[in-house]
């Protein structure tokens, strides 16, 4: 596969007003014996009560001399994992999720399959690390996927989105 990606991938973080973290953390409630986390609305960038900063955490070269293929073709988002590695979405790749070792600038594992079927990733992904697992919310396919930190699939299940045609 030949792709044209950036020579550097910048892992960045936007942070909102550090002295008001309690206003942006999720609200945890119990409903019918289940813990429900509700995200508060994220303040707009021009809200005077918040100060947004852009912090470059890491630079990772995506192309090195002698490489036959780039590390990433079209990185769209990244998540710093608790083990020091990075989870990156590379949506144009056959395996759209990549765990990268930023120290060696190499892919540890590529995983996930693009597609519209059960267990496949359809796009508009949101991901998080929870209790040593990767949770991937796939809004495009309306599925919730769980993977191990090594990229092994653990489960996938469909969900309904009320009020959004589904």
Secondary structure by P-SEA (a helix, b strand, c coil): ccccccccccbbbbbccccccccccbbbbbcccbbbbbbccccccccccbbbbbbbccccccccccccccccccccccccccccbbbbbbccccccbbbbccccccccbbbbbbcccccccccbbbbbbcccbbbbbcccccbbbbbccccccccccccccccccc
